[in-house]
Amino acid sequence: MPYTPHTKSDVREMLDVIGLEKESDLFNSVPAELKVGHMNLPDGLDEFTTFARFKKLAQKNDTDKVMFLGGGYYDHVVPSAVDALAGRSEFYTAYTPYQAEASQGTLQALYEYQSLICELTGMDVSNASMYDGATALAEAALMAVRISRRNKILIDAGVNPTYIEVVKTYLKFRDIEVEVIDMDADKTDFSKVEDKIDNTIAAYLFQNPNFFGTVQDFEGIVNKLHEHKALAVMSVYPISLGLIKDPGSLDVDIVTGDGQCLGNYLAFGGPTFGLIATKQAYIRNLPGRLMGKSLDKDGKELFVLTMQAREQHIRRHRATSNICSNQNLLALRSTIFMSLIGRDGLVNMAELCYNKSEYLKSELSKIDGLTICNTGATFNEFVIETTLSADDFLAKLADLGFYAGINLSNLYKDSDNKVLVSVTEKRTKEELDDLVKAIGGVL
């Protein structure tokens, strides 16, 4: 390893101190039969050849199809300014600085991120981001248990199924009961939820729009929860908040979501970041990093990591969470994105998503052999059922140049013919019409 900053004399001195003859003696405790002999690796390549090799490998990726995939990860516009600003060397790190106050630019950017998330969600306080939407929801469940001092969580079956599994995993060995409440087709059955709410419940976790794209009014459920001193935890699709009432106006207690849609690309499902925001009263139970604004001894404004006594590097096993970092770079990208598009831009994006989805839904409903399964209002996703199996349906459309949706039979029972279709502002009318024509052809 010629790039290792140890000279031969440094290595010799270290070996002498620990009483070894050569570096390989460090591995004497490893049985000989477990040691790897000579590795048949090719010689290193020059820069040009390396790029050519990777370009050839990248050609195996099937990236030229028209995208109608969703389910938590979406093909939204990313302005080029996001890449340009986030790529600056001062910013280009995925990590929260530990010598935090020496990194005023990073702290200020994250402070702005927190402010924007609060404005977006209508909540009082946000942390500096979580790892993704699923872990943010799981952390919110733990937060609710700490606040309420109860150990039962209700989860709506309309929550992203991968999120539900992560929540179950987080809570499994914590003596916390988790109950998933079945839905009425694509909708939450409010009467069923109300019957489950009592003084033993820590929180009810729900998603709006739900995983099937349906939008509902949960204000009555939130009020019922508060009557029993239980918490309302809402998972959101951030772009939808350009049209839908923000969680703060519903008096929701904790808001979570996935930030991939805010200026970050699709990349095999990641990387992404999670957002979490809450009421001021619950700030000391909020997990993760918090940026604050203060004054130095000379009265100058500065930014700090604040309320660190909640965190793992200080409280260890008594911390609010095991997270001791954040998704710094991706949260920064979302800050740039939200600042660029502004309030009007978010509303415009949401309207385009909704209107294009409604157009596609209307056109697809005219095709024999296809049914729109959603019985309620939707935002930009909806479920279709066809006479073909979901596997065959999607394979035929892939051959025609479309990623037409998510195969729900991989996630739910009795869904062999069902597909979740998503539409974003990037899809043109021509692409929507082409998909309708292609589906009509395969059915």
C-alpha positions, 0 to 999 in steps of 0.5 A: 500500500504505497499511499500509506503514510508510514515509512519503512523505518516507521513500520520497523519501529512499530514492529520492534515495539510489539515484538514482531519480525514482519507485518504478516506476523500480525495475522499469525492467529488466523489459521493457515487454511483460512488465509487467502493466498495470491489473489488473481487481480488484473493490473491497474488501469489508466484513467482513460481505460478505467472510464471506458470500462465503467462506461461499458458496464453502465450500458447494461443499465436499462435507463431509457424507459419511461418511468411510472414507478413510485411507491416512495421513490419518484422521478422528479425534476432536479434543477442543475443548480442543485448539483452545482451548489451541492457539489462545491467542496465546502459542502460536499460531505455526507457527514455532520461535523463533530468540530461543529462550530468550526463549520459555520457554513454547514451549520447554517445550511442545516439550520436553513434545512430545519427552517424549511422543513418546519415551513413545509410541514407546519411543525415547530421544530425539525432535526437535521435529517434522518437516514430515510423515511422508514427509519424516521417513522420508526424513530417517531414510534419510539419517540411517541412511546417515550412521550406517552409512557405507553407501549402499544403502537397502531399502524395503518395498513396504508403505510408503505409496507417496507416502512411497516416492516422497519417499524416492527424491526425497531420495536420487536425487542423493546417490549412494545406491541405493534398492531396493523389495522386493516383497510377498507380497499384503498382507504383507511376504515376510520370506524375501525381505527376509532374502535382501537383507540383507548388509553393504552395507545401510545400513537397511531401511525398513518400515511397521507397520501397512503401507499395506494395514492389515496388521500383522506381527511384524518382530522377526526382521528387526530382529535380522537387520539388527543382525547385519549392522550395518544399521539398522531404520527403522520408520514408524508410525501413532501411534494403533495404538501403543495396541495394538501393541508400541512400536518401542523394544521391538522394538529399532528404531533410528529411528522415524518417522510422521505426526502428523495423527492426534494432534489435527489435522484433515483439510484436503485432506491437510494441514497435518500434522507428522512425528515422528522418534525414535531411540536416544541413541547416534544423537542427533548424527545426528538432524535438526531442532530439539532442546529441552533442559532446563538451569539458568541462572546462578542455578540456576533450571531453564530450557529451551533449543535444544540441540545446535545445532551439528548444524543448518543455520544453523550447519553450513550444507552440513555440517548433518544436514539442510536443515530449519531449523524444525519444525511448531510449532503442529501439534506443540503440538496433538499435545502437548495431545491426548496429554496430554488423552487419556493412556495409557488414552485412547490404548488406548481409541481404538486398541481402538475403531478395531480393533473397529469395523474388525473388525465392518465387515470381518466384515459386508462379507465376507458380501456376494456380489461382495466379497472381503476381500484381507488375509490377515493381521491388520489394525488399522483398515484393510483392502483390498476387491475388488469386481466393479465397477471402483474408480472406479464403486464409489466414485462410486456410494457417493459418490452415496449419501453415503459416501467409501467408501475410497481407489482403489488403482488410482491407486497400484498396477498390477493394482488396478482393482477394489481399494479401501482402507477405513479405520475410526476411533473416530468411525464409529458402528455405524449408519454402519457398517451403512448402508455395508454396506447401501449396498455390498450395494445397488450390488453 
